Amino acid sequence: MIFLSVFMTITLVLGPTSAYAGKVESIQEVIEKECKKKISYEQALSMIRPLYLTCVPGTKVTVYDSCQVKCLKSNAGAVIGR
């Protein structure tokens, strides 16, 4: 019983961060390439929302005051409901 509760706790804590692992690494690569700046995992994790979730595909997002990075959302041509 204790093992199950420990397992569920670990899954709940680590589950969401591992889902973003590929996105975080992509953000780190893009920022390093476009802005010539190395950022930590935590900094890249905080940029998932503006670079993947809330931006409009095909536009640029301003990060670090003057550096602009292309929106990383890839479903620009998707049609919902078909």
C-alpha positions as CSV (number, residue, x, y, z in Angstrom):
1,M,0.0,0.0,0.0
2,I,2.8,2.4,0.9
3,F,4.6,1.5,-2.3
4,L,1.6,2.4,-4.4
5,S,1.2,5.8,-2.8
6,V,4.9,6.6,-3.2
7,F,4.8,5.5,-6.9
8,M,1.7,7.7,-7.5
9,T,3.3,10.7,-5.9
10,I,6.5,10.3,-8.0
11,T,4.4,9.9,-11.1
12,L,2.4,13.1,-10.4
13,V,5.6,15.1,-9.7
14,L,7.7,13.9,-12.6
15,G,5.0,13.3,-15.2
16,P,4.4,16.9,-16.3
17,T,8.0,17.9,-16.6
18,S,9.0,14.9,-18.7
19,A,6.2,15.7,-21.1
20,Y,8.0,19.0,-21.9
21,A,11.5,17.5,-22.2
22,G,11.7,17.7,-26.0
23,K,10.2,21.2,-26.0
24,V,12.6,22.5,-23.4
25,E,15.6,21.2,-25.4
26,S,14.2,22.8,-28.6
27,I,13.8,26.1,-26.8
28,Q,17.4,25.9,-25.5
29,E,18.7,25.3,-29.0
30,V,16.6,28.1,-30.6
31,I,17.6,30.6,-28.0
32,E,21.3,29.7,-28.3
33,K,21.1,29.9,-32.1
34,E,19.0,33.1,-32.5
35,C,20.0,35.0,-29.4
36,K,23.5,33.7,-28.8
37,K,22.6,33.0,-25.2
38,K,22.7,29.8,-23.2
39,I,19.8,29.3,-20.9
40,S,19.1,26.8,-18.1
41,Y,16.5,24.1,-18.2
42,E,14.3,26.1,-15.8
43,Q,14.5,29.2,-17.9
44,A,13.6,27.2,-21.1
45,L,10.7,25.6,-19.2
46,S,9.2,29.0,-18.4
47,M,9.3,29.8,-22.1
48,I,7.1,26.9,-23.2
49,R,3.9,29.0,-22.9
50,P,5.0,32.0,-25.0
51,L,6.8,29.9,-27.6
52,Y,4.5,26.9,-28.0
53,L,1.1,27.6,-26.5
54,T,0.1,31.3,-26.8
55,C,1.9,32.4,-29.9
56,V,0.5,32.5,-33.4
57,P,2.3,30.2,-35.8
58,G,4.4,32.1,-38.3
59,T,5.0,35.1,-36.0
60,K,7.9,36.0,-33.9
61,V,8.0,36.2,-30.1
62,T,10.2,38.7,-28.3
63,V,12.4,37.2,-25.6
64,Y,15.1,38.9,-23.5
65,D,14.0,42.4,-24.5
66,S,15.4,42.6,-28.0
67,C,15.8,39.0,-29.3
68,Q,13.0,37.7,-31.5
69,V,12.4,34.0,-32.0
70,K,10.0,32.3,-34.4
71,C,6.8,30.8,-32.8
72,L,7.5,27.0,-32.4
73,K,3.8,26.0,-32.6
74,S,3.6,23.7,-35.7
75,N,-0.1,23.3,-36.4
76,A,-0.7,26.4,-38.5
77,G,-2.7,24.6,-41.2
78,A,-4.7,22.2,-39.0
79,V,-8.4,22.2,-39.4
80,I,-10.4,21.4,-36.3
81,G,-13.5,19.3,-36.6
82,R,-12.8,17.6,-39.9
